């Protein structure tokens, strides 16, 4: 009888929710981390009971049930019972920023009324000529008088001007930071970006372009610690002065790999490779008479995630290398911080989390830095601020991007994205 009581006492010590939260070590000696701050305040970490002979483990602590089993194909995006995020999917996506490349083109910026004067002969009067024949008969003849009369015509003649403007389907939506995450995910997403007055600072007399972009994509985890994704942008450009186009952008395939990942802390070191194929439409003649380049873009990148309490820091460094040297080689560095301001306490809550975020994006061109060149990219430092609103496995995000150094590539950018984690 005393043996049974002793066994029951030991099992109670190792299965008590209160003691598990206080850091009591289970069998094996490691302390169970308290992850309730990242999921639901009512969430209790599950501690497996001791496997003792003659004792049914399910009877030792019936109040505590194990969490749902992890999806081995998607260890980075598993939702908790409360619909929030556990430590393994603690960081949200980057909102990102654009990377417009400016191409020097000659466009029609207006029309002028050009008068043109020509002359034509017209009858302006008559003179009389009198003649008398041999019989003495007098004849009077009216002879026309011709004069050169001016005639003025008006012709609308186009006015051409050389400007630096982005091409709608080039370098748009290709960076891994634009709605990107260092960690592999199972997700599908669609988003909208609006850029106000892109290139206006380069063309002060005529202004810039307003650009709308819609992006659709998905990502799927493979081999447990890697993922593959595809994204496709659709771009509309308006201006300057009536210039415009609507194009399907270039298709990008993204690969990720988590070289290091700690499922208890959520910290990770990752990397990957993205390839953008020149599948999009649209072309243009540059000011030098050549066709604008349309390159394959090769993009290696590395990133990290570091978590602390309710917040996290994440970063990505990437290099976009074109296969055509006439295009821009671009080095990007992005750093973002987020803080879980609110997490729901009930699995039935409609809104399960709110995460304000702030990001800094530094864009450094490795060539084509001359603003007078036919292809140009300026150094950029862009700041993004926004928030992610989580509804169980769905996320809606809104953000605003402001450039901090001149010449400004655009005035402001507005971002709205929605995604679903599966």
C-alpha positions in Angstrom: 0.0 0.0 0.0 2.8 2.4 0.9 4.4 1.7 -2.5 1.2 2.7 -4.3 1.0 5.9 -2.3 4.6 6.8 -3.1 4.1 6.2 -6.8 1.0 8.3 -6.9 2.8 11.2 -5.0 5.7 11.1 -7.5 3.3 11.1 -10.4 1.3 14.0 -9.0 4.5 16.1 -8.6 5.5 15.6 -12.2 2.0 16.1 -13.7 0.7 19.1 -11.8 0.1 22.1 -14.1 1.0 24.5 -11.4 4.4 22.9 -10.7 5.1 22.6 -14.5 4.6 26.3 -14.8 6.9 27.0 -11.8 9.7 25.2 -13.7 9.7 21.8 -12.0 11.9 19.5 -14.0 10.2 16.4 -15.6 12.0 13.2 -16.1 15.3 13.9 -17.8 16.0 17.0 -15.8 15.1 19.9 -18.2 12.7 22.6 -17.2 9.5 22.9 -19.2 9.4 26.5 -20.8 6.4 28.6 -20.1 5.0 29.5 -23.6 1.6 30.6 -22.3 2.5 34.3 -23.0 2.7 33.4 -26.7 -0.6 31.5 -27.0 -3.4 31.8 -24.5 -3.2 32.9 -20.8 -5.2 29.8 -20.0 -2.8 27.5 -21.9 -0.9 25.0 -19.7 2.1 23.2 -21.1 1.6 19.5 -21.3 4.0 17.4 -19.2 3.9 13.6 -20.0 3.3 11.5 -16.8 5.7 8.9 -15.7 5.2 5.5 -17.2 5.0 3.4 -14.0 4.0 -0.3 -14.0 0.5 -1.0 -12.9 -0.6 2.7 -13.1 -2.8 4.1 -15.9 -1.0 7.4 -16.9 -4.3 8.9 -18.1 -5.7 8.7 -14.5 -2.8 10.6 -12.9 -3.8 14.1 -14.2 -7.1 13.9 -16.2 -7.4 17.7 -16.1 -4.5 18.2 -18.5 -4.7 16.8 -22.0 -1.8 16.8 -24.5 -1.8 19.5 -27.2 -2.7 18.5 -30.8 0.2 16.7 -32.5 2.5 18.9 -34.5 2.4 18.7 -38.3 5.8 17.1 -39.2 5.6 18.8 -42.7 5.0 22.2 -41.2 6.8 22.7 -37.9 7.0 26.4 -38.4 3.3 27.3 -38.7 1.4 25.3 -36.2 -1.5 27.1 -34.5 -2.2 26.6 -30.8 -5.5 25.5 -29.3 -6.4 29.1 -28.7 -5.9 30.0 -32.3 -2.8 32.1 -31.5 0.8 31.4 -32.3 3.2 29.3 -30.3 6.9 30.0 -30.2 7.6 28.1 -33.4 5.6 30.6 -35.5 6.1 33.7 -33.4 7.3 36.1 -36.1 5.0 37.6 -38.7 5.9 38.5 -42.3 7.9 41.5 -43.4 5.6 44.1 -45.1 8.6 45.1 -47.3 9.1 48.1 -49.6 9.4 48.5 -53.4 12.5 48.6 -55.5 11.7 50.6 -58.6 14.3 50.8 -61.3 14.2 53.9 -63.5 14.6 53.8 -67.2 15.2 56.9 -69.4 12.6 57.1 -72.1 11.3 59.7 -74.5 7.6 60.1 -74.0 4.9 62.4 -75.3 4.2 65.0 -72.6 1.6 67.1 -74.4 0.7 68.8 -77.6 1.1 72.3 -79.0 -0.8 74.2 -81.7 1.6 74.9 -84.5 0.2 77.3 -87.1 1.3 76.9 -90.7 0.8 79.5 -93.5 0.7 78.6 -97.2 -0.2 80.8 -100.2 -2.6 80.1 -103.0 -3.6 82.1 -106.1 -7.1 83.4 -106.1 -9.1 85.8 -108.3 -9.2 89.1 -106.5 -10.8 91.2 -109.3 -11.2 91.9 -113.0 -10.0 94.4 -115.5 -11.7 95.4 -118.7 -9.9 95.2 -122.0 -11.5 97.0 -125.0 -10.7 96.0 -128.5 -12.0 97.2 -131.9 -11.9 95.0 -134.9 -11.4 96.0 -138.6 -15.1 96.6 -139.1 -15.0 99.1 -136.3 -16.9 96.9 -133.8 -15.9 97.6 -130.2 -15.5 94.6 -127.8 -15.1 94.8 -124.0 -13.6 91.7 -122.2 -13.3 91.2 -118.4 -9.8 89.8 -117.6 -9.4 88.2 -114.1 -6.7 89.5 -111.7 -4.9 86.8 -109.7 -3.2 87.4 -106.3 -1.3 85.2 -103.8 -3.6 84.8 -100.8 -2.2 83.5 -97.4 -4.0 80.5 -95.8 -3.3 79.5 -92.2 -3.8 76.0 -90.9 -3.5 74.7 -87.3 -1.8 71.4 -86.5 -1.5 69.7 -83.0 2.1 68.6 -82.7 3.2 66.2 -79.9 5.9 67.4 -77.5 8.5 64.8 -76.6 10.5 64.9 -73.4 13.2 62.6 -72.0 12.2 61.4 -68.5 13.2 58.7 -66.0 10.3 56.5 -65.1 9.8 52.9 -63.9 8.6 50.2 -66.2 5.5 48.6 -64.6 6.6 45.0 -64.9 10.3 45.3 -64.1 11.8 44.6 -60.6 8.3 44.9 -59.1 7.4 42.4 -56.4 10.5 40.3 -56.8 12.4 41.0 -53.5 12.2 38.2 -50.9 11.4 40.9 -48.3 8.2 42.0 -50.0 5.7 40.0 -47.9 8.5 37.6 -47.0 9.5 35.7 -43.8 12.9 34.2 -42.9 11.2 31.0 -41.8 9.5 28.4 -44.0 5.7 28.5 -44.0 2.6 26.9 -45.3 0.6 29.9 -46.5 -1.3 31.4 -49.4 -1.6 35.2 -49.8 -2.8 38.1 -51.9 -1.8 41.7 -51.4 -2.1 45.2 -52.7 0.6 47.9 -53.0 0.1 51.6 -54.0 3.0 53.8 -54.8 2.4 57.5 -55.0 4.4 59.7 -57.4 7.1 57.2 -58.2 10.0 59.0 -59.9 8.5 62.5 -59.3 11.7 63.7 -57.8 13.6 62.8 -61.0 11.1 64.7 -63.2 10.2 67.8 -61.3 8.6 69.5 -64.3 6.1 66.8 -65.2 5.8 64.6 -62.0 5.9 60.9 -61.5 3.8 57.8 -61.8 1.1 56.3 -59.6 1.5 52.5 -59.5 -0.9 49.9 -58.3 0.3 46.3 -57.8 -1.6 43.2 -56.8 0.4 40.1 -55.8 -0.8 36.5 -55.5 1.4 33.7 -54.1 1.8 30.7 -52.0 4.4 28.8 -50.1 4.6 25.2 -49.0 6.9 23.5 -46.5 9.0 20.5 -47.9 11.3 18.1 -46.1 10.4 19.6 -42.7 12.9 22.5 -42.7 12.6 24.0 -46.2 9.9 25.5 -48.4 9.2 26.4 -52.0 7.0 29.3 -53.0 5.7 31.1 -56.1 4.5 34.7 -56.6 3.1 36.7 -59.5 2.4 40.4 -59.5 0.0 42.4 -61.7 1.0 46.0 -62.2 -0.8 49.1 -63.4 1.1 52.4 -64.0 -0.5 55.8 -64.5 1.4 58.9 -65.6 3.2 61.1 -66.1 1.0 63.2 -68.3 -1.1 60.4 -69.8 1.6 57.8 -70.0 0.4 54.4 -68.7 0.5 50.7 -68.9 -1.1 47.5 -67.5 1.2 44.5 -67.3 1.5 41.1 -65.8 4.8 41.1 -63.8 7.6 38.6 -63.8 7.1 35.2 -62.1 9.3 34.5 -59.1 10.1 31.1 -57.5 11.4 31.3 -53.9 13.3 28.6 -52.0 13.9 28.6 -48.2 16.0 26.5 -45.8 16.2 26.7 -42.1 19.9 25.9 -41.4 19.3 26.4 -37.6 16.1 26.4 -35.7 15.3 26.2 -32.0 11.7 25.2 -31.6 11.7 26.2 -27.9 12.9 29.7 -28.4 11.8 30.3 -32.0 15.3 31.6 -32.9 16.5 30.7 -36.3 19.2 31.2 -39.0 17.9 30.7 -42.5 18.7 31.3 -46.1 17.5 30.6 -49.6 17.5 31.5 -53.3 14.9 33.2 -55.5 14.7 33.1 -59.3 12.7 35.6 -61.3 11.9 34.7 -64.9 11.3 37.4 -67.5 7.7 36.2 -68.1 6.0 39.5 -67.8 4.8 41.7 -70.6 5.7 45.2 -71.6 8.7 46.8 -73.2 10.0 50.2 -74.1 12.6 52.0 -76.2 15.2 53.8 -74.1 16.4 57.2 -74.9 19.5 55.8 -76.7 17.2 53.8 -79.1 17.8 50.4 -77.5 15.1 48.2 -76.0 14.9 48.2 -72.2 16.6 45.1 -70.7 14.4 42.3 -69.3 16.6 40.1 -67.3 16.5 36.9 -65.3 17.0 37.9 -61.7 19.0 35.6 -59.4 18.6 36.4 -55.7 20.6 34.6 -52.9 19.6 35.7 -49.4 20.2 35.0 -45.7 18.1 35.8 -42.7 17.6 35.3 -39.0 14.9 35.5 -36.3 15.5 36.3 -32.6 12.7 36.3 -30.1 12.4 38.0 -26.7 9.5 37.8 -24.4 6.5 39.0 -26.5 8.6 40.6 -29.2 10.9 39.5 -32.0 13.6 40.9 -34.3 14.2 39.5 -37.8 16.4 40.4 -40.6 17.2 39.5 -44.3 20.1 40.4 -46.5 19.6 39.8 -50.3 21.4 40.5 -53.5 19.4 40.7 -56.8 21.7 39.9 -59.7 20.5 40.3 -63.3 21.7 38.2 -66.2 21.9 41.4 -68.4 24.6 43.8 -67.2 22.5 46.7 -68.4 20.1 46.1 -65.5 20.8 46.9 -61.8 22.6 44.7 -59.3 20.9 45.5 -56.1 22.0 44.8 -52.5 19.2 44.9 -49.9 19.3 44.8 -46.1 16.1 44.7 -44.0 15.5 44.7 -40.3 12.1 44.4 -38.6 10.8 44.3 -35.1 7.4 43.2 -33.9 5.6 43.0 -30.6 2.6 40.9 -29.7 0.5 43.7 -28.2 -2.6 41.5 -27.8 -3.3 37.8 -27.7 -6.7 36.2 -27.2 -7.5 34.2 -24.1 -10.2 32.1 -25.7 -10.0 29.8 -28.7 -13.4 31.1 -29.8 -12.2 34.7 -30.1 -12.7 36.3 -33.5 -9.5 38.4 -33.2 -6.7 36.3 -31.8 -3.7 38.7 -32.0 -2.4 42.2 -32.9 1.2 42.8 -33.7 2.5 46.3 -34.4 5.7 46.2 -36.5 8.4 48.6 -37.7 10.9 47.9 -40.4 14.0 49.6 -42.0 15.0 48.7 -45.5 18.3 49.9 -47.0 18.7 49.5 -50.8 22.2 49.9 -52.3 22.8 49.7 -56.1 26.1 48.1 -57.0 26.0 49.7 -60.5 24.0 52.2 -62.6 24.2 54.9 -60.0 24.3 57.8 -62.4 20.9 59.6 -62.6 21.7 60.7 -66.1 22.1 57.1 -67.3 19.6 55.2 -69.3 19.1 52.8 -66.4 19.3 54.2 -62.9 18.7 53.2 -59.2 19.2 55.6 -56.3 20.4 54.7 -52.8 17.3 54.2 -50.6 16.5 54.1 -46.9 12.8 53.3 -46.4 10.9 53.0 -43.1 7.8 50.8 -42.9 5.3 50.9 -40.0 2.1 48.8 -39.7 0.3 46.1 -37.8 -0.7 42.5 -38.3 -4.2 41.3 -37.2 -4.5 37.6 -36.7 -7.8 35.7 -37.0 -6.8 32.1 -36.0 -4.9 31.0 -39.1 -5.7 34.1 -41.2 -3.7 37.3 -41.1 -4.6 40.8 -42.4 -1.8 43.3 -42.5 -1.7 47.0 -43.2 1.4 49.2 -43.5 2.8 52.6 -44.7 6.2 53.1 -46.3 8.0 56.4 -46.2 11.4 57.1 -47.9 13.9 58.8 -45.7 16.7 60.0 -48.1 16.6 61.9 -51.4 15.9 62.0 -54.2 12.8 60.1 -53.0 11.9 57.2 -55.2 8.2 57.8 -54.4 6.2 59.9 -51.9 4.5 57.2 -49.9 3.6 53.5 -50.3 0.4 51.9 -48.9 0.3 48.1 -48.3 -2.6 45.8 -47.5 -2.0 42.0 -47.4 -4.1 39.0 -46.4 -2.8 35.5 -45.9 -4.0 32.1 -44.7 -1.7 29.6 -42.9 -2.5 26.0 -43.6 
